[in-house]
Amino acid sequence: MNDEIDKRSIGYKRRLSSLYKETDAMIDLLKQAVEKRRARKVCAL
């Protein structure tokens, strides 16, 4: 990867995820969704 790309950007995250296998990427997306749902439940209390 290009060292000049800001690692905090969404473009970097998309490029990084494009290098993963499809199944690995799906597992990561599901984990993110579960974490966000848990965070919303905590905020709602």
DOTOR-970181 format. One record per atom (N, C-alpha, C): residue in three letters; x, y, z. Coordinates in steps of 0.1 Angstrom, whole numbers, plus 5000, padded with zeros to 4 digits. Each point is the difference from the previous one (the first is absolute). Last residue first. Example, Ala and Ser with C-alpha at 12.3 -4.5 7.8 and 13.67 -1.06 7.14 Angstrom:
ser512849785071 ser500950115000 ser499250115008 ala500349434999 ala499150125000 ala500950125000 
***
This chain:
leu469450295268 leu499649985014 leu500150125007 ala501449974955 ala498550015001 ala499649985015 cys504549954985 cys499650145000 cys498550025003 val501849564996 val500550065012 val499650155001 lys499049764961 lys499249955011 lys500450075013 arg502550084961 arg498750075000 arg499149965011 ala504249784995 ala500250145004 ala498750085000 arg500049564983 arg500250005015 arg500150145005 arg499949954954 arg498749975006 arg500050005015 lys504050044976 lys499350124999 lys498649985006 glu502849624997 glu500550105010 glu499250135000 val499049674968 val499649965014 val500550105010 ala501350064955 ala498550035002 ala499649965014 gln504449914988 gln499850145001 gln498550035003 lys501249564990 lys500550045014 lys499850155002 leu499049834957 leu499049955010 leu500450045014 leu503150094965 leu498850094999 leu498949965010 asp503949734997 asp500350135006 asp498850094999 ile499649594979 ile500049985014 ile500350135007 met500250004954 met498649985004 met500049995016 ala504150004978 ala499450135000 ala498650005005 asp502249594994 asp500650085011 asp499450145001 thr498849734964 thr499449945012 thr500650085012 glu501650104957 glu498650045001 glu499549965014 lys505250104997 lys499149904993 lys498550055003 tyr503650395001 tyr499649885007 tyr499249904991 leu501550444986 leu501149905000 leu499649875008 ser497350404998 ser499949934987 ser501149904999 ser499750275039 ser499049905000 ser499949934986 leu502950375005 leu500449895008 leu499149885000 arg498850404978 arg501049934993 arg500649885008 arg496750275020 arg499549934989 arg501049924992 lys501450295035 lys499349885006 lys499349924989 tyr502150404988 tyr501049915005 tyr499349875005 gly497350364988 gly500649944988 gly501049895004 ile497950275033 ile499249894996 ile500649934988 ser503350255035 ser499050034990 ser499149874996 arg503950045030 arg498750035007 arg498950024989 lys504749934989 lys499449885005 lys498750025007 asp502550284960 asp499750025014 asp499249875004 ile503750024960 ile498650005003 ile499750005015 glu504449974980 glu499550135000 glu498550015003 asp502749594993 asp500250065013 asp499450145002 asn498449584967 asn500750135000 asn500150065014 met499749464991 met499250125000 met500950125000 
***
